[in-house]
């Protein structure tokens, strides 16, 4: 029972650390692109990160360096996609709530955050 509790605690800590790391990457990427998101957009991306970490946990890849690196690359690509979308919508450096929703409805696959269509 104690081992199960320790394993669960370790898993929870791994999830929290990865989620924190990914949120930091997202914030740095937004800053580097000078992309300004509304509170709604930031909350949506943070929820996508949370869901992505849970997807990684379910797939049992939280401790696989290759999957973590892919998640980091795909998060940067997702932020870049949103920046490009705002440019094509003529709202750069801001991304409006409706443009965020439109971008996500046509979002390519950025595992583990979203899948095609």
Helices and strands as residue ranges (DSSP letters): H 2-32, E 36-37, H 39-58, H 65-89, E 94-95, H 97-105
